Amino acid sequence: MTLKEKILYFLYLHRTGLTVLALSVALGLFPLVQDNPYILGLTNLIAIYTIVVLGLNLFIGYAGQISLGHAAFFGLGAYGSALLTVEAGVPSWPAMVLVAAIVSLVALVIGLAALRLAGHYLAMATLGFNIVVYTVLVQWDEVTGGPSGFAGIPSLSVAGVGIDDEIKLHYVVWGIALLCLTLGLNLVRSGVGRGLAALAGDETAAGALGVDTRRAKIKVFVLSAAFASVAGSLYAHTFNFVNPDTFGIFASVDFVIMVVVGGLGSIWGSLFGAAIITWLPELIDVFEAYKEIIHGLVLVLVLMFLPQGLVSGIVDVARVRIARWKGRHASAG
């Protein structure tokens, strides 16, 4: 094997780790070339949404289930951290971990009941849970602040140093997002991930092959809820304010759109789906009032022309073009 072949083989063998490393370096250098607080704030929001979408994609794209209620777990994480830090005086990081554990327990209870359902019945059950959580956040105003929201949430801190500007937040939120991304990549390449892929393909066949389908669905549902809770806590400590409207059913629909646009069953697609749907209203801010319509239009176009998702679709198209190009050159030679 020549040196070139060895290098190419090494790059192919470690392509996932090298890609994560390259992305980490690019994100580490980003604040050095772009110090606009608004742009950094927007990219920080993309990181937070990426964490939610990663967990949701594991549930939808790999477990083959559907959830229209993940904004509820996102909201529980945000309000849970807000209440623990402001009302109980718990430091932000322990509060984030404690809230994630509580939200995971809530997801376990919900999952034990709701995951007996499938298809649109499961979608309606998770949607109903989202509506219940949203209603509580709005109506229980003496605790949550009601429609006016909850303000005065402290920023994150490390060793007594406040993480209270966009650059510091950039490294924290993207560091956690990359950690979740790596966890997702490792999970889908493990035996658990292969079992989830079998579950998404055919639940009956997966069960016949020895996959405990019910337990697998519950586990990934709880994991996705924990991801959403962590993202919600980061949201609360990043913006120092939470409002129920951020966690309504339209937010849940947006998360599903991010999954579909990025690609069902594509971990990398979760990142690109979150980025595209978050950036889109900013690129066409004149249409801000029509955000839901635009998101719906993007979803329809993707489903029509790239039904496997944007990232997976572009990769497949590129592979077909390369194969055709190689075929033409091989026949010409």
C-alpha positions in Angstrom: 0.0 0.0 0.0 1.5 3.4 -1.0 1.8 6.3 1.3 -1.1 8.1 -0.5 -3.3 5.0 -0.1 -2.4 4.8 3.6 -3.3 8.5 4.1 -6.6 8.1 2.3 -7.4 4.9 4.2 -6.6 6.7 7.5 -8.9 9.6 6.5 -11.7 7.3 5.6 -11.3 5.2 8.7 -11.4 8.2 11.0 -13.6 10.5 8.9 -16.2 11.0 11.7 -13.7 12.0 14.3 -11.7 14.2 12.0 -14.9 15.9 10.8 -15.9 16.7 14.5 -12.4 17.9 15.1 -12.5 20.2 12.0 -15.8 21.6 13.1 -14.5 22.2 16.6 -11.5 24.1 15.2 -13.8 26.1 12.9 -16.1 27.0 15.8 -13.2 27.8 18.0 -11.9 30.3 15.5 -15.3 31.8 14.6 -15.4 34.5 17.3 -12.0 35.7 16.1 -13.3 36.5 12.7 -16.9 37.4 13.6 -17.3 39.4 16.8 -20.7 40.9 16.0 -22.8 40.2 19.2 -26.0 39.8 17.1 -24.4 37.1 14.8 -22.8 35.3 17.8 -26.2 35.4 19.6 -27.8 33.8 16.6 -25.2 31.1 16.3 -25.5 30.4 20.0 -29.2 29.9 19.5 -28.5 27.5 16.7 -26.3 25.5 19.1 -29.1 25.3 21.6 -31.6 24.2 19.0 -29.1 21.7 17.7 -29.1 19.9 21.0 -32.9 19.6 21.0 -33.0 18.4 17.4 -30.2 15.9 18.0 -32.3 14.2 20.6 -35.5 14.5 18.6 -33.8 13.0 15.5 -32.8 10.0 17.6 -36.4 9.5 18.5 -37.9 10.2 15.0 -35.2 9.3 12.6 -33.7 6.2 14.4 -36.5 4.9 16.6 -39.1 5.6 13.8 -41.5 7.4 16.3 -43.1 10.8 16.2 -43.2 13.5 18.8 -45.0 16.9 18.6 -44.3 17.8 22.2 -40.5 18.2 22.6 -40.9 22.0 23.2 -42.5 20.9 26.5 -39.3 19.3 27.7 -37.4 22.3 26.4 -39.7 24.5 28.4 -39.5 22.4 31.5 -35.7 22.6 31.4 -35.7 26.3 31.0 -38.3 27.1 33.7 -36.8 24.4 36.0 -33.4 26.0 35.9 -34.9 29.5 36.3 -36.8 28.5 39.4 -34.0 26.6 41.0 -31.4 29.3 40.5 -33.6 32.3 41.3 -36.0 31.0 43.9 -33.9 28.3 45.6 -30.4 29.7 45.0 -29.0 26.6 43.5 -25.9 27.2 41.3 -26.6 27.1 37.6 -24.7 23.9 36.7 -26.1 21.7 39.5 -29.5 23.1 38.7 -29.1 22.1 35.0 -28.2 18.5 36.0 -30.9 18.2 38.6 -33.6 19.6 36.2 -32.4 17.2 33.4 -32.8 14.3 35.8 -36.3 15.4 36.8 -37.4 16.0 33.2 -36.0 12.5 32.3 -38.2 11.1 35.0 -41.2 13.0 33.6 -40.4 11.6 30.2 -40.2 8.1 31.6 -43.7 8.4 33.1 -45.1 9.9 29.9 -43.3 7.4 27.7 -44.5 4.4 29.6 -48.1 5.5 28.8 -47.7 7.3 25.4 -45.4 4.8 23.7 -48.0 2.2 23.8 -49.5 4.2 21.0 -48.0 4.6 17.5 -48.3 6.8 14.4 -50.7 9.8 14.6 -52.0 8.6 18.0 -48.6 9.0 19.5 -48.2 12.4 17.8 -51.5 13.5 19.3 -50.5 12.3 22.8 -47.2 14.2 22.7 -49.0 17.3 21.3 -51.5 17.1 24.2 -48.6 16.9 26.7 -47.1 20.1 25.1 -50.5 21.9 25.4 -50.8 20.9 29.1 -47.3 22.2 29.9 -47.8 25.4 27.9 -51.1 26.0 29.7 -49.5 25.5 33.1 -46.7 27.9 32.2 -49.2 30.6 31.2 -51.8 30.1 34.0 -49.5 29.5 37.0 -48.4 33.1 37.0 -47.4 33.3 40.7 -44.7 30.8 40.0 -43.8 31.1 36.3 -44.6 34.7 35.8 -47.4 33.8 33.4 -47.6 35.4 30.0 -45.2 38.1 31.1 -42.4 35.6 31.5 -39.8 34.9 34.1 -36.9 37.4 34.3 -33.7 37.8 36.3 -32.3 34.4 35.5 -28.5 34.4 36.3 -25.9 33.7 33.7 -23.8 30.6 33.8 -20.5 30.8 35.7 -17.3 28.8 36.0 -15.1 29.2 39.1 -16.9 32.4 40.0 -16.4 33.9 36.6 -19.6 34.8 34.8 -20.2 33.6 31.3 -22.2 36.7 30.4 -21.1 37.8 27.0 -21.7 36.3 23.6 -18.1 35.1 23.0 -17.9 33.2 26.3 -21.3 31.8 25.7 -20.3 30.7 22.2 -17.6 28.4 23.6 -19.9 27.0 26.3 -23.0 26.3 24.3 -21.1 25.0 21.2 -18.9 22.8 23.5 -22.0 21.2 24.9 -23.6 20.9 21.5 -20.5 19.2 20.1 -20.5 16.8 23.1 -24.1 15.9 22.3 -23.2 15.5 18.6 -20.4 13.2 19.5 -22.6 11.2 21.8 -25.3 10.9 19.1 -22.7 9.7 16.5 -21.3 7.1 18.9 -24.8 5.9 19.8 -26.0 5.3 16.3 -22.9 3.4 15.5 -23.2 1.1 18.5 -25.3 -2.0 18.9 -28.1 0.2 20.5 -28.1 2.4 17.4 -28.3 -0.6 15.0 -31.3 -1.8 17.1 -32.9 1.6 16.8 -32.3 1.5 13.0 -34.0 -1.9 12.8 -36.9 -0.6 14.9 -37.4 2.3 12.5 -37.3 0.0 9.5 -39.8 -2.6 10.7 -40.8 -2.9 14.4 -42.1 -6.5 14.0 -38.9 -7.6 12.3 -36.8 -5.8 14.9 -38.7 -7.7 17.7 -38.2 -11.0 15.9 -34.4 -10.3 15.8 -34.3 -9.9 19.5 -34.7 -6.1 19.9 -36.8 -5.2 23.0 -38.7 -2.6 21.0 -40.7 -1.1 23.8 -37.7 -0.6 26.1 -35.7 0.8 23.2 -38.4 3.4 22.4 -38.7 4.4 26.0 -34.9 4.8 26.5 -34.5 6.9 23.4 -37.5 9.0 24.3 -36.0 9.7 27.8 -32.6 10.5 26.3 -34.2 12.9 23.8 -36.1 14.6 26.6 -32.9 15.0 28.6 -31.2 16.7 25.6 -34.2 19.1 25.3 -34.0 19.8 29.0 -30.3 20.7 28.9 -30.9 22.9 25.9 -33.8 24.6 27.8 -31.5 25.3 30.7 -28.8 26.8 28.4 -31.5 28.9 26.8 -32.6 30.3 30.1 -29.1 31.1 31.3 -28.1 32.5 27.9 -31.0 35.0 27.5 -31.7 35.5 31.3 -35.5 35.5 30.5 -38.1 32.9 29.5 -41.6 33.2 28.1 -44.2 30.6 27.6 -44.6 31.4 23.9 -41.1 30.1 23.2 -42.3 26.6 24.3 -45.6 26.3 22.6 -46.8 23.8 19.9 -45.3 25.9 17.1 -41.9 25.5 18.6 -42.4 21.7 18.7 -43.5 21.8 15.0 -40.3 23.9 14.2 -38.2 21.2 15.8 -39.8 18.5 13.7 -39.2 20.7 10.6 -35.5 21.0 11.5 -35.3 17.2 11.8 -37.0 16.7 8.4 -35.1 19.4 6.6 -31.7 18.2 7.9 -32.6 14.6 7.2 -34.4 11.8 9.2 -31.7 9.6 10.7 -28.9 12.0 10.0 -27.0 13.2 13.0 -25.1 15.8 11.0 -28.4 16.8 9.4 -29.7 17.8 12.8 -27.0 20.5 12.9 -27.7 21.8 9.4 -31.5 21.6 9.9 -31.3 23.7 13.0 -29.0 26.2 11.3 -31.1 26.6 8.2 -34.5 27.0 10.0 -33.0 29.4 12.5 -31.2 31.5 10.0 -34.0 31.6 7.4 -36.1 34.3 9.1 -33.0 36.4 9.5 -32.1 36.2 5.9 -35.6 37.3 4.9 -36.5 39.3 7.9 -39.1 41.2 5.9 -41.2 38.0 6.1 -40.8 37.6 9.8 -44.6 37.8 10.3 -45.0 34.8 7.9 -42.3 32.6 9.6 -44.6 29.6 10.1 -45.8 29.8 6.5 -42.2 30.0 5.2 -41.2 27.1 7.4 -44.1 25.1 6.1 -43.2 25.9 2.5 -39.5 24.9 3.1 -40.8 21.6 4.6 -43.0 20.9 1.6 -40.3 21.7 -0.9 -37.8 19.4 0.9 -40.3 16.6 1.0 -41.1 17.0 -2.7 -37.5 17.2 -4.0 -35.3 15.8 -1.2 -37.6 13.5 0.8 -34.6 12.0 2.6 -33.7 15.4 4.0 -31.4 18.2 2.8 -28.0 16.8 3.9 -28.7 13.2 3.0 -30.3 14.4 -0.3 -27.3 16.5 -1.3 -24.9 13.7 -0.4 -27.0 11.2 -2.5 -27.1 13.5 -5.4 -23.4 14.1 -5.2 -22.7 10.4 -5.1 -24.9 9.8 -8.2 -23.1 12.6 -10.1 -19.7 11.2 -9.2 -20.7 7.7 -10.1 -22.0 8.9 -13.5 -18.8 10.9 -14.1 -16.7 7.9 -13.3 -18.8 5.7 -15.5 -18.4 8.1 -18.5 -14.7 8.4 -18.0 -14.3 4.6 -17.6 -16.3 4.0 -20.8 -14.3 6.6 -22.7 -11.0 5.1 -21.5 
